[in-house]
Amino acid sequence: MATEVTAPVRGMHCAACVGKVEHALTSVAGVESASVNLATERATIAFDPAQTDFARLRAAVEAAGYELSEPPPPAEAADAVDRERAAREAEQRAQRRKFSVGAILSVPVLLGGMSHVFPWVPAALREPWLLFALTTPVQFWVGWQFHRGFLHDLRYRTASMSTLVSIGTGAAYLFSVAVTLWPHAFAGHGAVTYYDVSAVVITLVVLGRWLEARARGRTSEAIRRLVSLAPRTARVLRDGREADVPTAAVLVGDLIRIRPGERIPVDGAVTEGASTVDESMLTGESLPVEKAPEARVFAGTVNRTGSFVFRAARVGSETTLARIIKLVEQAQGSRAPIQRLADRVAAVFVPIVLGLAALTFAAWWLLGPTPAGLMALTNAVAVLVIACPCAMGLATPTAIMVGTGRGAEFGVLIKSAAALELLHKCDTIVFDKTGTLTVGRPSVTDVVVVRAAGGATAEASGEMVSEDEVLALAAAAEQGSEHPLGEAIVARAKERGLALPPVGEFTTVPGQGIDAMAPDGRVLLGNRALMDARGIEVGALAGRARALAAEGKTAMYLALAGRPLGLVAAADVLKPEAAAAVAALKRLGLGVVMLTGDGRVTAEAIARQAGVERVLAEVLPEDKTREIQRLQAEGRRVAMVGDGINDAPALAQADVGIAMGSGTDVAIEAADVTLMRGDLRGAVAAVELSRRTIRVIQENLVWAFGYNTVLIPVAAGVLYPFWGVLLSPILAGAAMAFSSVSVVTNSLRLKRWRPQHGA
């Protein structure tokens, strides 16, 4: 059985680097698949441990010129994030230091190279030997990372961005050195040097890498924030004493004390005390949640008011927070189908650019005006340094990384880049009814009363019992009942603070209701069949019961001492946000369908309240998948929202499965998207986020491909025959340096995204 690991990779800078690392990994015997992400700098590897091990994988990556680190144990996730952050910051400092040195040395070199434009430039800066002395450290110290990469590429017969930069700047530098050493040999060409091209291009490319490293560091902030939610230590009660222990050492069953203002270290259930807990960082819920004994608490949430003790139930990688982090990391490390084109182009991009540079040199050498050699060199170097495979490599993963991270901050967990892309294509969204559109449990919706003697309803009443009296008597009859309708009646009476009359001799009448004895006579609570069996005339109540049934409600008759007192109606009511969520989805252009096993009357009543126009009712659990398939057969792209175990097959069948975070683990596991708050507006937010993220990816790809498609020919000199325009290698280097930065910066706009309709 294959083992899957996700491990950090250092040293990658462009899409070609990604291809080399993937090739190195898949060449190892026993590796089934390898996916490398440039934005996250991680490799996800599936391999057979019987055929290979991590040491061989690391050796293969090192042989390709990169560094593969051991994946951190789940318990050390926070430390691993700190180490990665430190490594990124060290890289940024190194690039900043090299840029600073390069800039200090390159400015006088640039002025010297432009002395024919600026007469005020000191004569000393026109001296080739001084320019040589200033440029050499830039070429071989500041730019060593590119030359080292080029030498490695030569060794393994590959090519990358380092190849382009090294050949381009190296050619300009070596030509300039030759002119400096043998000026008379180049007198026919004016003995012009290109030290400025060599120094300034390297400096600008290093500047681009520094800015890119800073921007890429910001794309991983969501993971860092999530990891930082869990405290490093927990106050554990053992042997009657409190002791601070590392969170990683907490065991299932440990008792942990939490004081006001402290973060909860692991998942568990309150055993002692009460408080309110801020769960906003985990679920997006803005209001503090009341916690009493038996209430569940989650790692990373903040205790606000009281002190309490809870028993650890899930620790380490099993906590809700750890699972969220894992899901976000998986999504950020995955590839969207839209990225395939960029991957295919990147695989051949550098060799094509090398070929174009060679053709450019040959064309200018053979066909160009005097001095043909200098113009051939200048334009070939411009082609080499303007090409930017980085932009193509970063276009998709940076947007996926920022988008999924931002979604997690609002309680929308997207498991893969493919799901994010598919969701933006969906045109139909199917909601399961029970527990998804509705709260999932019945509650009392109506109490109808009649006169003490007769059958008229309250609207026609004179002397009559009150609603509270009807509800209190019904609740008294249902005390101790385990039936959901009975529990709903008792719960509503408690909410109103009603005193329940003494009732005894409870008898359940199968299929009809309850028979009990109160001080004033026998109490009957049930359906029409129970009333008819006991000879009780319900009168006008029958009409009200039919009207309530048409609204999808279950009406129960209440009688005392042979006389009807009223009706108590209950239903699985619509969630408060359901109608708004459905309306928002319609405004986004999606068709909304409700799927339920309920009868058509009840289903259509709920659908009307929610604003859903298409209802699939009386669908057995095993037939839900078939209904999704039918919708897909109509040519629809279907997203399914559900929460129960019986929804799992349908969630898996749908193009995108969306599980409510309040649902079962089975449903969540089968889904592509999880709404942590269990709020239907999260489905709207997921659709909005997918569309916004894909739009950013499309913008990035248009920029990356458009940049290279337009500017490489310009650098080759295609405009020269028409307008006499040539692109300086220095400007080409500046354009290349900032192209990848622009892609990452565009992706970072997603950090400002907020749900338009709540989440």
N, C-alpha and C positions, 0 to 999 in steps of 0.2 A: 504494500500500500504506500502511495506517495506521501511524502512529508512536504508541507509548504512552509517556507520561511520568508520573511520580509526583512531585508538587511540594508543598512546605509551603504551607498557607493560614493566615493569622493573622487574628484578630478575630472568630472564630465563638464563640457562646456557647450556642446552643440549636438544636433541630431545624429551626426556621424558617430559621436562618442557613444551615444545610446546603442546604435547598431553594433558597434564593436564589442561593447560589454555583453549584449545579448548573444552575439555570435560566440563569444568566448565561453559563456555559460552553457549554451545549448550544445557546444562541441564536447562537453564532458559526458562520458558514458553514465547513464542513469538519470540524466536530467530530462524530465518530460516537457517542461515549459519554463520560459523565463521572460518576464516583462519588466522593463526598466523605465523609470519615470524620471525625466530630466528635471522637472520642477521640484519634486520631492527629494530627488537624489537617493532613490531607493530602488532596490531590485526585489521582485517577488518571484521566488524560484520554487518549483515543484520538482522533487527528485526522489528516487528510490534509495533509501538509506542502506539497503543491502548491496548497492552497486557503487555508491560514492558517499562522501561526507562533506561537511562544510569546509574542511581544510583544503580539499581538492578544488572546491568551487572558488575559494579565496585565491588559491594559487593560479587558477586559470584567469581570473580577473586581473591579478597583479601582472601576469605575463602579457596581458593586453595593455598594460600601462595605467591601471586604475587601482583603487583601494576598496576592497570589500570588507566591511567590519562585521563582527559577530552580532547577530540580532540580540537585543537586550531582553532579559527575562521580564515577564509582565510586572513582577513586583518592583522592578527597577526602572519602570517607564519614566518616572519623573527625572531620575538621574540621567537616563539616556537622552531625554529631551534637553536637559541642561548641557550635556556634553556636546550634543549636536549644535546647540546654539553657540556654545563657546567656540566650536570649530568654525562655524560660519562667521562669527565675529573676528576670529583670527584671520580667516581668508580675506575678509573685508579690510582689516588693518593692513595686511600684506599688500593688497592691491592698491590701497590708498597711498601707502608708503612708496610703492614703485611709481605710481602716477605722479606723486609730488616730485620725486627725483627726476622722472622723465620730463615733467613740465619745466622744471628749473633749467635743465640742460637743453631742452628743445626750443625754448623761446629764442635764445640767441642764434641757434642754428636756423630757425625759420626766418629771422631777420636777415641773417647772412645770405640765405637763399633768395631773398626778395630784395636784395640791395639794388637791383636794376629798377625796382618800382619805387623804393624809398631812398632818395639820394642822401638823406641825413644819417643813414646807417654807418657806424664807424668803420673805417677801412680794415681794422683788425678782424672784424666779423666776416670779411670777404676772403680771408686767408684760408685756403683749403685745409692746411694742416691743423688750424685751430678747430675748424668744423669737424675734422676727423677725430680730434681729441674729445670734443663734446659729444659726438654721435656714438662713438664706440661703446661707452658704458650703457647708453640707452639700448643699443642693438643687442649687446651680449649680457647685460644684467637685467634691465627692465624687461627686455623681450626674450629672456632665456626660456620662459615657459612655452613660448611658441616654437622655438628651435628644438627644445627637448621633445615636444610633441611631434614635430616633423621627423626627427631622427627615429623616434619610435614608430611612426607611420611607415617610414622607409623599411625598417626592420621587418615589420609584419605585412608589408605590401598593402597598406590601407591609406586612406586620406581623410583629413578632417579640416576644421577651420584653421588649426595651427599650421597645416600644410600651406594653405593659401597665404596666411600672414607671413610665415617664415620665408617662403619663396619670393613673395612680392617685395618685402622690405629687404631681404637678403640680396636680391638682384640689384636693387637701387643702391644698397650700401657697397657691394663689391664693385659695381660699375664706378661709383664715386671714388673708391680707394684706388682703382686702376687709373682714373683721371688724375688723382693726386700724385701718384707715383710716376706716371709717364705722361705729363701734360702735353708734350709735343706730339705724341702719337694720336691725340684727340683734338689737335689744333683745328683740324678741318670741321669739327663739330662745335667749335667754340670752347672746348675744354670745360663744359658745364658739369657741375656735380649735382647729385641728388641726395645729399646728406639730409636735407630738410624732409624729403619724402620718407626716408628710413626712420628718422627720429620721431617726427610728428605723428606718422601713422601708428607706430608702436605705442606711443603715449596715448593717442586717442582710443586705440583698441583697449588698452589697459583701463582707461577711464570708463569705457563702456562696461568692461567686466566688473569694475568696482560698483558702478551704479546698478548694474544688473544683480550683483550679489546682494546689495542692500534691498532692492525691490523684491527679490526672491525670498529673502529673509522675512519680509512682511507677509508673504503669502502663507506662511506656516504659523501665523499668530493664533489662528483658531485652535489648532492642536495644542499649542503651548498653553493657551488659556484653559482649555479643558483639563489638561494634565495638572495644571497648578491648582485646580479646585480641590483635589484630595490633599488633606494635611499629611505631613510626613510622619507624625506620631499620633497615637491614640491613648486615652487614659483608661486603662483596663483594670477591672476589679477582679483580683485573684486572691484567694485565701483571706478574704476580708480586708485586703489592702489595695489602695490605688497605686498604679505604677504606669509611668509613661513608657510605652514600647513602640518600636517602629510599626507603622501601619502594615508593612509587609509581614510582620510577625503575628498579626491578629488572627485568631483561629475561629472557625465556626462554633458558635455557642458561647463565646466570651461575652461578658457583660462590660459595657462601656458607658462611662459617665460623660455627658455633654453639658457644658455650662453656656450661659448666654453669650452670643457672639462667636462661638466656636463652630468650625466646620465639622461635619459628620464624616468619619474616616471610611466606613464601610456600610453596606446595606444591612438592615435588620428590622426588628420590631420593638416598639417601646414596651418596657415591662414595668416602669415606675416613673411617676411624674407626668407633667403635661407642659406643652409649649406651643409656640407657632414657629414654623420653619419656612425660610425663604428658599423656594425651589426654582426661582426664576432663571438662574444660570444653567440649570439642568433641563428644564422643560419650557422655559419662556413664560410660565405663569407668573403674573406680576404680583398677585396678592399672596401674603403669607398663608400657609396651610396649617390648620389646627392639628396638633398631634396629642393623642391620649393613649393610654395603655392599649396595646395590640395594633396601633397604627404603624404603618410601614414608614421607614425613613431611608434615605438614600445617600450614598457617598457623594461628597462635594457640595451638599446643600448646607445652608447656614442656619443655625439655631438663633432665634431672635430674642425670646423673652425668658421663659422658665428654664429650669434645669431638669434633666431627665436621664434615666438609664435605659439602654436598649440592649437587646441580645443580637449579636452578629449572626447574620444568616447567609450572606454572600460576601466573600472576601477576595482580595487579589484580582485576578483577571475575570472573576465572575460577577463583580459588582456592575450595576447598571451603568455607572460612569465609565468603567473600563470597557464595557461592551460598546458604548457609544464611541469612545476613542478608537477602538478597533474598526468599527464600521466606517468612521470618517477616514481613517488611514487607508482602508481598503478602497474606498471610493476615490480618494485623492491619488492613489497609486494605480488605478485602473485606466484603461484607454477607451475613449469613445470611438465609435465607428467612423465619425467624421475625421478622425486623426489619421486614418489609413492612407489617404492621398498624400498627406505631408510626409508620412513615413516612407512611402514608396519613392517620392521625389528626393527626400533627404539621402536615401541609400545610394543614389547615383549623382547627387548634386555636385559634390566636390570634384570627382573625376571629370564631369562635364565642364565645370568652370576651368579646370586646368587645360582641357582641350580648347575651350574658347580663348583662353589667354594665349595659348600657343598659336592659334589661328590669327588672333589679333596681331601678335608680334610679326608673324610671317606676312600678313597682308600689308601692314604699314612698312615693313622692310622692303617689300617688293614693289609696292604701288604708291607709297606715301611720298610727300614732298621732302625736300632737304631741310634739316638733317634727318633722313629716314630712320637711321639707327636709333637716335635719341627719341624720336616720336614713337617708334615701335616699342621701345623699352617703357616709356612713360605710360602708354595706353595699356600695355600688357599688365603692368603693375597695377594700374587703376582697376582693371577687370578683376585681378586677384584679390585686391583688398576691399572692393565694394561688395563682393558676394557675401551673403550672410545666411548660412544654414541655421544659425542660432534662432533667428526669428521664427523659422518654420518649426523647429523643435520645441519652442516654448509656447507657440500659439494656442494649442489646445490644453496641455497639462496645467499651465498657470491659471487659466480660467476655471478649469475643473476644480483645482485645488482651492481657489478663493471661493468659488460658488458653493461647493459642498461644505466648506468650513463655515461660511456665513449662514447656510441653511441650518447647520447644527446649532448655531447660537440662538436660533428661533425655534428649536425643537423639531426641525424637519431633517430627518436622517436619510440621506440618499446613499444606497449601498454601492453603486457603481456609476462610472461615467456613462456606460451604455444606457442605464436606466434614465439618467438625466436627459440624454439625447432622445430616447424613445418617448419620454413623457411630453416633450415639447411637440411631438408629432401626433399625440393622441387627440382624437376628435370626439370621443365618447367616454364618459365616466359613469361607472355603475356603482351604486351604493347598496350594500346589504342593509336591510331595515333594522332588525333588532340589534341594539347595542352600537349601531353606527349612526344611522339617522335618528334613532330614538335612544333614550337613556338606558334601555335594556332591562328595565324592571317596571312593573305597573305602579301607578300612583293614583290616588283618588282625584278625579276630575270634576265630578258633579255630585251634589246631595240634593235630592228632590223630596219634599215633605208633603203630606196630605193632612186633612182634618182627622181628628181622633176617631170619628165615627163616619165612615163614608169613603168614597173613592176619589173625590176631587183633588186636584193638585193644588200646590201652594198658591198658584196664581189666582185660583178661584176660591181661596179659603177664607173662612172667617176665623173661627177658633181653630188653632192648629198647634202641633208640636213644632219645636224649632229644629233647624238643621243640626245644631250641636247635640240635641237630644237623640236625633236619629243616628248621627255618627257615633256618639258615645255608646249607644245600645248595640250597634253593629260591631264596634270594636270590642265590647265586652264579650259578645258571642264568639268573636274570632280570637280571643286571647289564647295563646299557646298554639295557634294554628301555624303550620309550616307551609301552607299554601300561599303562593305569591300574592294573590288578591287579598287574603286575610292579613298578611303582613303589611300590605299597603294601607289597609283601613286602620290597623292599630297604629302605624307610624303617623298617619294624618291626625288621629285623635291626640297622640302625644304632642305633635307640633302645636296643636291648639290648646294644649294644657287642660284637656277635659278630664273630669273625674268619671271613672267608669262604674256603672251600677253593678252590684253583685249578681253574677250569673253562674249557674252550675248545671250539672247533668248534661254535659256536652255530648252530642251524638252527631257523627258525620253521616249524612245521607248520600251515598255514592251517586255521583253524576248530577246531584241536585243542590246540595248546600249543607247547612248546619241547623240542628234542632237543639235548643237549650232552654233552661228554665230560669226565669227572672222573678223577683218578688211580685210583679204585676201580672204574671202569666207566662205562657210559653212563647219563646222567641224563635222565629223562623227567618233565616237569611239565606237566600239562594235564587235560583232561576224560576221561570214561569212554571216549569213542571212541578217544582216543590209546592208552589202556591195552589196549583190545580189539584195536586194529590191530597192536599189538606182542606180543600173546599173553600179557599179564600178568594173572594172576588176582588180583583185588582183594579177594575174600573179604568179611569183615565190614565192610570199609571202605565197601562199596556202601550198606549200611544207614545208616551215619553220614552219608554224602554226601546221601542222600535226606532225612534229618532236618534237616541244615543247609540244604538247599534249601527245605524247608518254612518255615524261619525267614527266608527272603529272602536267604540268603547264597549266594555262588558258591564251590563246593568244588573244589579242584584236587588231583588225585592226584600224589604224588611217588614215583618208582621209581628204584632204583639197581641197575645190573647185572642187570636183569630181575626184581628183587624189589620189592614195594611197601614203602615206608617209612612212609607216612602221608598225611595230608590237610592242606592249608593252605586255610582258608576266609577270604574277604574279603567285605565288604559296605560299602555307603554307609550308615554308622551314623547313628542318630538323634542330633540335637544334645542336649547334656546337659540343657538347659532345656526341651526340647520337651514332655515329658509334663507337667511342672508348668504350662507355659503353656496347654496344652489343658485341663487340669483347671480352671485358673482361669477360662478362657473359659466353660466349662460352668457353673461356679458363678455367672457373670454372666448365665446364661440364654441363651447363644448355642448354636446347633447348629453342630457342627464337621464339616467335610467335607474329605477329602484327594483331590486331583486329580493323576493321574500317567499317564505313558505306559508305565510298567512293567507287566509281567504281573501277573495278579491274585494269584498266590501270593506274590510278593515284596511287592506293594503291601499285601496284607492282613497280612503279617507285620510290616511297619513300622507299619501302622495300629494293630495290637494293642499294640505297644510304646508308641506315643504316646497310646493311649487314645481314638483316633478310631474312631467306630462306622460312619460312612458313607464308603465308598471308591468313587471313580470311577476305575477302572483302564483301562489300554490305550487311553488317550485321545491321539490324535495332536495335535501342537502346534496345527495349524490348527482342531482341533475343540474346543479349550479354551473359546473364546468361546461356542460353541454350548451347552456344558454349563452355563456361567454363565447363559445365556439361559433354559435349561430350569428352573433353580432359580428364576429370577425369575418365570417363567411359573407356578410353583407358589404365587406370592404372597409369596415371600421377599424381604427386603431383604438383599442380599449384599455382604459385604466380601471381597475377594480378596487373599491375601498371596503374593507371588512375587518372584523375583529375576532371572530370565533374559530374554533378548531374546524368546524364544518366549512369555513370560508377558505381554508388553506389551499385546497386543490384549485378553486376558482382564481385565487390570487396568483397561483403559479401559472395558470393557463393564460391569464390576461397579459397583454403586452407589457403593462406595468402594474404590479400589485402594490397597493398602499394599505398598510396595517395601522390601526389605531394603537397607540402606545399603551392604552388601557386594556388592550385585548390580551389574548393568550400568547404564550411564547411560540406556539406552533404557527399561528398566523403571522407573527412578526418574522419568524425565520423564513417563511415562504414568500414574504413580500420583498419588493425592491426599495420601497420607501416606508419609513416608519414615522408616524406623527406622535411625538413623545407626549404632547399635552392631551391627546385624545380629543382635540378640538377640530371640528370639520373645516374650519377656516384654514387649518394647516394644509388641507388638500389644495385649496386655492393658492396658498403661498407656494406650495411645491410646483404647481403649474407655472406660476409667475416666475419663480426662480429658474426653472428649466428654460423657459423662453428667453429670459434675460441672459443667462449664461451662454446658451447656444448663439444668441445674437453677438455677444462679445467674441466668442470663438470665431464666428464667421467674419467679424471685423478684423480679428487678428490674422486669419488666413488670407483674407483679401489683401491686407497690408503686406504680409510676408511674401506672398507670391507676386503681388503687384510690384513691390519694391525691387525684387530680383529681376522680374521680367522686364521692367522698364529701365532700370538703371544700369544693368550689366551691358546692354547694347549701347547706352549713352557713354559708358566708360570705355567701350571698345572704339568709339569714335563715329558712330553712324550719323551723327548730326553734322560732322565736319564738312562733308561735301555740300551741304545746303546752307548752313549758317556759319561755318568756320568755328563751331563750338567744340572744345575738348574739355573733358573733366579732369581736373588736377587729381593726382593720387592722394593728396592731402585731404581734399574735399571728399573723395571716395572713402577714405579711411574714417573720416568723421561721420559720414552717412552710415557706414557699416556699424560703427560703434554705438550709434544711437538707435539703430533699427530694432535691435533686440530689447533695448531699454523701453522703447515705445510700446512694444507688445506686452511686456510685463506691466507697465504702467496702466495700459488700457484694461488689463485683467484686474488690476487693483481697484478699478472703479466699482467692481462688484462688492467691495467692502462697505460701500455706502448703501447697498440695496436694503430695503425694508419691505415687508409685506404690505400690500395696499389694502388688504381686507382682513388684517389680523392673522395670527398663526397660533 
